[in-house]
Amino acid sequence: MNEFYYTYVLYSQKDEKFYTGYTSNLKRRFEEHNQGRVESTKNRRPLLLIYYEACLNQQDATHREKYLKSFHGKMFIRNRLKSYLTG
Protein backbone atom coordinates (compact mmCIF):
# COMPACT_ATOMS: atom_id res chain seq x y z
CA MET A 1 0.00 0.00 0.00
CA ASN A 2 1.23 3.48 -0.83
CA GLU A 3 2.12 6.12 1.72
CA PHE A 4 -0.59 8.52 2.85
CA TYR A 5 -0.39 12.29 2.81
CA TYR A 6 -2.15 14.22 5.53
CA THR A 7 -3.84 17.59 5.46
CA TYR A 8 -4.03 18.93 8.99
CA VAL A 9 -5.27 21.87 11.02
CA LEU A 10 -3.52 23.12 14.13
CA TYR A 11 -5.05 25.43 16.70
CA SER A 12 -2.83 27.98 18.42
CA GLN A 13 -3.67 28.34 22.09
CA LYS A 14 -1.67 31.57 22.10
CA ASP A 15 -3.49 33.54 19.38
CA GLU A 16 -6.56 31.26 18.99
CA LYS A 17 -6.07 30.97 15.22
CA PHE A 18 -5.71 28.04 12.87
CA TYR A 19 -2.74 26.84 10.85
CA THR A 20 -3.32 24.47 7.93
CA GLY A 21 -0.69 22.34 6.22
CA TYR A 22 0.07 18.96 4.70
CA THR A 23 2.71 16.30 5.23
CA SER A 24 3.55 12.66 4.61
CA ASN A 25 4.46 12.14 8.29
CA LEU A 26 1.87 13.69 10.57
CA LYS A 27 3.48 12.72 13.88
CA ARG A 28 6.91 14.10 12.92
CA ARG A 29 5.45 17.31 11.48
CA PHE A 30 3.32 17.96 14.57
CA GLU A 31 6.40 17.48 16.77
CA GLU A 32 8.33 19.95 14.57
CA HIS A 33 5.58 22.54 15.01
CA ASN A 34 5.47 22.13 18.79
CA GLN A 35 9.26 22.20 19.14
CA GLY A 36 9.39 25.56 17.34
CA ARG A 37 11.17 24.21 14.26
CA VAL A 38 8.55 25.57 11.82
CA GLU A 39 9.02 29.28 11.11
CA SER A 40 5.32 30.07 10.56
CA THR A 41 4.19 28.60 13.89
CA LYS A 42 7.18 28.89 16.22
CA ASN A 43 5.80 32.04 17.91
CA ARG A 44 2.26 30.65 18.10
CA ARG A 45 2.88 27.74 20.46
CA PRO A 46 1.41 25.80 22.16
CA LEU A 47 -0.43 24.14 19.31
CA LEU A 48 -3.12 21.47 19.25
CA LEU A 49 -3.79 19.11 16.37
CA ILE A 50 -7.54 19.53 16.01
CA TYR A 51 -8.26 18.01 12.57
CA TYR A 52 -6.62 15.90 9.89
CA GLU A 53 -7.53 13.99 6.74
CA ALA A 54 -5.59 11.23 5.01
CA CYS A 55 -5.17 11.47 1.23
CA LEU A 56 -3.88 8.83 -1.17
CA ASN A 57 -1.45 11.14 -2.95
CA GLN A 58 0.34 14.46 -2.52
CA GLN A 59 -1.71 16.26 -5.16
CA ASP A 60 -4.98 15.49 -3.35
CA ALA A 61 -3.46 16.67 -0.06
CA THR A 62 -2.26 19.97 -1.53
CA HIS A 63 -5.66 20.59 -3.16
CA ARG A 64 -7.38 19.88 0.15
CA GLU A 65 -4.95 22.16 1.99
CA LYS A 66 -5.72 24.97 -0.46
CA TYR A 67 -9.46 24.43 0.03
CA LEU A 68 -9.20 24.42 3.83
CA LYS A 69 -7.32 27.74 3.67
CA SER A 70 -10.12 29.32 1.62
CA PHE A 71 -13.14 31.09 3.08
CA HIS A 72 -15.39 28.07 2.46
CA GLY A 73 -12.78 25.70 3.86
CA LYS A 74 -12.48 27.72 7.05
CA MET A 75 -16.27 27.65 7.40
CA PHE A 76 -16.17 23.86 6.88
CA ILE A 77 -13.65 23.45 9.71
CA ARG A 78 -15.59 25.75 12.04
CA ASN A 79 -18.84 23.87 11.35
CA ARG A 80 -17.17 20.47 11.62
CA LEU A 81 -15.60 21.36 14.96
CA LYS A 82 -18.37 23.60 16.29
CA SER A 83 -18.88 21.73 19.58
CA TYR A 84 -15.13 21.41 20.16
CA LEU A 85 -14.45 25.10 19.56
CA THR A 86 -17.36 26.36 21.67
CA GLY A 87 -16.86 23.95 24.56
C-alpha positions as CSV (number, residue, x, y, z in Angstrom):
1,M,0.0,0.0,0.0
2,N,1.2,3.5,-0.8
3,E,2.1,6.1,1.7
4,F,-0.6,8.5,2.8
5,Y,-0.4,12.3,2.8
6,Y,-2.1,14.2,5.5
7,T,-3.8,17.6,5.5
8,Y,-4.0,18.9,9.0
9,V,-5.3,21.9,11.0
10,L,-3.5,23.1,14.1
11,Y,-5.0,25.4,16.7
12,S,-2.8,28.0,18.4
13,Q,-3.7,28.3,22.1
14,K,-1.7,31.6,22.1
15,D,-3.5,33.5,19.4
16,E,-6.6,31.3,19.0
17,K,-6.1,31.0,15.2
18,F,-5.7,28.0,12.9
19,Y,-2.7,26.8,10.8
20,T,-3.3,24.5,7.9
21,G,-0.7,22.3,6.2
22,Y,0.1,19.0,4.7
23,T,2.7,16.3,5.2
24,S,3.5,12.7,4.6
25,N,4.5,12.1,8.3
26,L,1.9,13.7,10.6
27,K,3.5,12.7,13.9
28,R,6.9,14.1,12.9
29,R,5.4,17.3,11.5
30,F,3.3,18.0,14.6
31,E,6.4,17.5,16.8
32,E,8.3,20.0,14.6
33,H,5.6,22.5,15.0
34,N,5.5,22.1,18.8
35,Q,9.3,22.2,19.1
36,G,9.4,25.6,17.3
37,R,11.2,24.2,14.3
38,V,8.6,25.6,11.8
39,E,9.0,29.3,11.1
40,S,5.3,30.1,10.6
41,T,4.2,28.6,13.9
42,K,7.2,28.9,16.2
43,N,5.8,32.0,17.9
44,R,2.3,30.7,18.1
45,R,2.9,27.7,20.5
46,P,1.4,25.8,22.2
47,L,-0.4,24.1,19.3
48,L,-3.1,21.5,19.3
49,L,-3.8,19.1,16.4
50,I,-7.5,19.5,16.0
51,Y,-8.3,18.0,12.6
52,Y,-6.6,15.9,9.9
53,E,-7.5,14.0,6.7
54,A,-5.6,11.2,5.0
55,C,-5.2,11.5,1.2
56,L,-3.9,8.8,-1.2
57,N,-1.5,11.1,-2.9
58,Q,0.3,14.5,-2.5
59,Q,-1.7,16.3,-5.2
60,D,-5.0,15.5,-3.3
61,A,-3.5,16.7,-0.1
62,T,-2.3,20.0,-1.5
63,H,-5.7,20.6,-3.2
64,R,-7.4,19.9,0.1
65,E,-5.0,22.2,2.0
66,K,-5.7,25.0,-0.5
67,Y,-9.5,24.4,0.0
68,L,-9.2,24.4,3.8
69,K,-7.3,27.7,3.7
70,S,-10.1,29.3,1.6
71,F,-13.1,31.1,3.1
72,H,-15.4,28.1,2.5
73,G,-12.8,25.7,3.9
74,K,-12.5,27.7,7.1
75,M,-16.3,27.6,7.4
76,F,-16.2,23.9,6.9
77,I,-13.6,23.5,9.7
78,R,-15.6,25.7,12.0
79,N,-18.8,23.9,11.4
80,R,-17.2,20.5,11.6
81,L,-15.6,21.4,15.0
82,K,-18.4,23.6,16.3
83,S,-18.9,21.7,19.6
84,Y,-15.1,21.4,20.2
85,L,-14.5,25.1,19.6
86,T,-17.4,26.4,21.7
87,G,-16.9,23.9,24.6
